[in-house]
Amino acid sequence: MKPILILTLLAAIVPQGAAQQITAAKEFDAEPDFIFIQEIGMWKTLQSHDLGAFESLLLPDYIEVEKTIQTRAQLMANLNTCTIVGFKLRNHQTRMLSADAAVIVYSGSSEITCGDSHIASSYNATTIWVRRDGKWLVQLHTEIPIKP
């Protein structure tokens, strides 16, 4: 079979919807991997202890849900004394909720020092990213401990 005939047959059987979905994802500028890269960047910013840059990634009405529920201001006050030594994100899944909202879930682990305390934890996490004025920001982050 000649290459031109093969290409013509492939073009005829590939659903048009698949091509439209790829185009739509690019219009969002938020393919699932893009959101995962944003998440990793957020963690790296926190690890570098650049609290101003980290805070700029959080919406003003940001909420964190872990052992307690914290606002952005409460979280930032608690981060002043702690540093992330290392982190790993595994098994992520991303869903686009709309053109301007995405949720990512993953299993994570981190090592944190707070003063003289060293804390290692494993958890399942959820982050909701929202695009505002062309910039992706975090609306909500949760972490649920994984029992050993």
N, C-alpha and C positions, 0 to 999 in steps of 0.2 A: 504494500500500500504506500502510495506516495505521501510525503510529509504534508503537502497542502491539503490533501483529502482528510488526513488525520486531524489536522487543526480545524478544518471545517466541521467535521463530525463532533469534535470536542466542544466547539463553540455552540453547536446546536443543542447539546445535551446538558451543558452547565446551566443551572437555573439562574435566571436573571436576578432573582431575589438575593442570591449569594453575593453578586457583584454590588448590589445596592447596599447590603449590610456592611461590606468593607468600606464603601464610600462614606456611609453614615458614621461609622466609627472614626474615620479620619476627620470628618467634620467636627466631631466632639473634641478632637485633639486629646482623646482620653481612651485609647485602647486599654484593655485591662493591664497590660504591662506598664503603661504610662503611670497608672495609679500606683502600682507596686513600686515603681521607681520613686514616686513622690513619697511613699511610706518609708522606704529605706532612707531617703534624704532627710526626712523628719527625724528619724532615729540617729543618723550621723550628726545632725545639727545639735541634737540633745547630748550626744556623746562628747562632742567638742566643747560642751558647756557654754555655747554661744546662746545664752538665754534670751537676748533681744531678738535674734534671728528665729529662735524656736517660737517665741511668743507671737512673732509676726505670721507664723503659719496657722495660728489658732484664731478662729472667729471670736469676736468680742463676747458672744453668748455661748461659747464653747462649754461643754460639760464632759467631765471624766467620771467614769463609774468603775470603781474597784472595791476596796473595803468600805469606802465612803463615797459620797457624791461630792465632787468638787467643781467649782467654777474655774474659769481661766485664772483669775486673780489668786484664788486659793492654791491652785496647782503651782503657779509661778513662785509663790511664797515658800512652798515646800521644796522646790527644786534648788533653792539657793545653797542648801547645805549638802546636797547629794550630787554624785557624779556617776555616770554610767561607764563602767570599765569595759564591758563588751556586751554584744547582743547577737542573736541569731533569729531569723524569721524563716519558717518552714511551711510548706504545704498551703500556700496562699491561694485563695479564690477571690475573684473580683466580679462584681455585678454592677453594670451601669443601671442606675435607677431612672435616669433621664439624661438629657444632654448636659445638665449642670450638676448632677449628683451621682456619686458612686459609693459603694460599700465594699470594703476589703476585709476578709477574715483570714486568720492564719494562726499557727501555733508558734509561740515565741519563747525565748529564754533570754534572761539578762543577768548581769552581775552589776551590782550597784554598791558604791561606798557612800555612807552618810556619816561623816565624822570618823570615828574609829570602828564603826560597824560595817561589816561586809555581808551583803545579802545577795543570794542567788535564787532565782525563781523561774518557774516554767508556767506558762499560761496559754489560754486561747484568747485571742484578741479580735476586736472589731473596731474599725475606724470608718467613719462616714466623712467623705470629702465632698465639698460643695464649691462650685465655681462661682465666684463673685467678681464682677468687673474684670473678667478674663483671667483671674488668678485662682488656683485651686487651694482651698483652705480647709482645715479640719473643724467639723462641727461637733463630733462626738467620738470619744475613744473609750473602750471598755476592755478590761482584762479579768478573766476568770481563772483562778489558780488551777493547775493540773495536779491532781493528787499523785504522789509518787507510787 
